[in-house]
Amino acid sequence: MFEPILLRRADLPRSETIDVYLANGGYQALPKALAASPEDLIDLVKRSKLRGRGGAGFPSGLKWGFMPKEDVTKFLAVNTDEGEPGTFKDRKLIEEDPHQVIEGAIIASYAVGARHVFVYIRGEFFLGVKRWNKAINDAYAHGYLGEDILGSGYSLDMTVHRGAGAYICGEETAMLNSLEGKRGEPRLKPPYPAQAGYHQAPTLVHNVETLANIPHIVLHGAEWYRSIGTENSTGPKVFCVSGHVYRRGVYELPLGTPLSTIIYDYAGGVPGGKKLKAVIPGGASTPFVTAGDVDVPMDFESLDAIGSALGTGAIVVMDEDTCMVDVALRAARFFAHESCGKCTPCRVGGRRIVDLLEGITEGRGQAGELDKLYSLCDGIAGKTFCPMGDAMVAPVQSSLDLFVVEYERHLDGGCAAAH
């Protein structure tokens, strides 16, 4: 049985408080990090092979290394804009152990020379905002933030900024625009945030879960961290499990744990003795996994090899009675609604996909409309200003590829999920 690392304090009474954090090993990594050189910390994270937990899986140490070494104004932005459907891991971390993330953010800031941390949080996370603000105030009071942290000569400030609930602001450059008071739209890359981020200053952007790993790497070392997970997908991962399972919730397990193990051993399997039909493995923007691939290891490489993605690790389980056309429609409605409207394929194409899927599910589908859906998806994927277009078409393309019979049944006036 894997002993949780990131969530080991989460179930303790008052786990969000600095007293509980300090009593259970908190802020022990910070003095060790401040005693090291920034270069050694960057090398440590590179050797740990930590990859970003926000969805893209980019090597964190490499991202740190992209930040300029010169003594210029630099920032760190903590991405807490958790808007991916099915994802609630970051919410748990900030509500139940915010100091772990703060400690990771301080260490990362010191390593890259940042002097201010912006916490950008989804506006609907009311409790999360309160927990962030209280934890930051307590960190200042204990000398972990502010001037001359722990007598090291390093100073850092941290502030919380609430978003307005726009999914697109989970994209790092759209989030930076929002921080600046602009409309939440993605920027052209390059330049990347590490070169030109917040008000064109170098900015390191990290997901909450990514930062939560940093204190443990500093305390226990890169080799220890690499001993968890797989060769190229190292460390623990916080998985969210929802849908048709007995025990919906958050589970921390090593990367590479089989999907079937998470569903059946931890989440209790599919209720009512029903068969598993499909799984969304990493949030609504990742292609479906069928029952035939349910033993796939949950890591970046294995899911990519079968045509899906780890994404945020948000697992949504669907039983045999699920209509996959309806699932595709629900996902399409979400992404069409959340499009920032910056580019035509996403703005217009997303709405057109919803129109076609609504017609099909309501019995108004016409012959040839599946070809139109394929064509629309092809005209959007890889052709939008940001990855939103790929996210938008992933559930539609995946359902067409894997469950086209259900679409054909709808066109014939029925539903493959009806009994």
C-alpha angles and dihedrals in degrees: 000000000000114000110224118245105178094035100036092110097037097096097044117110110266089004091162094064126097091232092060091043092052092045090054103048100286124153092013093115094053099070089044090052094046089053090056127072120258088241092056091050092051090049090049093054091045091053091048089060090220109176126200115272097205094089109276097073095215115170106264097209090053090052090051089051091055091064112099117258094215120106097255132133108287134174141197121215120200109210107218094153093118102179105141108120111251094022122117105140097106090049090058093048095051095041096047107027111014095152090065089060092043091053090050091049092051092050093047091047092051091049094054098033098249117161101191133040121205115200106204108195133182108261094230093060093093095161091043091055091052092048092048093050094046093047093049092049091050091048089055091048091053095047097252092116132033130039122001098355110220089343092295097124090241118121128194137172128201130196136177124233123188121217124213098242100271113152091208090065088073084075105090100233093044087052090053091050089052091049088055091053095255130125112287100254129136121255128227112267129242111073091065123205091259087066102029116009131130106025087345092298120128108274130186111212119198138171119241095247092048091057092046088065095056101078091051093051090050093048099043105024139241095281092055090050093049089053087070119073124358133321095270101019102056133181136018124316130206108225125195115211123194140145125055101005133109097235113038113187149089122311128184114210138150116278108259095044107143115257090230090056091054093047100043107024099038107021093039099241132263115328125239096027090281124151123252112249108176142345133209100215104190112017132300093298094063124087119256124266116214128218089262091064098039092115091064114131111249099238136110098260100042096051092045089053092060094045100263135089141234092230110161094338092251106153118199114185123206126192130215093275094061118115105223092198089059090049090052090049093051091050092045092052090053096050094043090052092047097048110122089216095232096129132036102232092058098036098046101021094053092053091047091052090053091050092052094046092048090052092050095048092045093053096255096108119135131210111271096029093112088060088051090053092051090048093049092050091049090050092053106037111092092358103087129094093249136014091273090096093056090048091050096055100036097087092041096048091043094051091047092050096045104029107027089136089068091054090050090050090054091050088053090054101264142085125240090217094056119100 
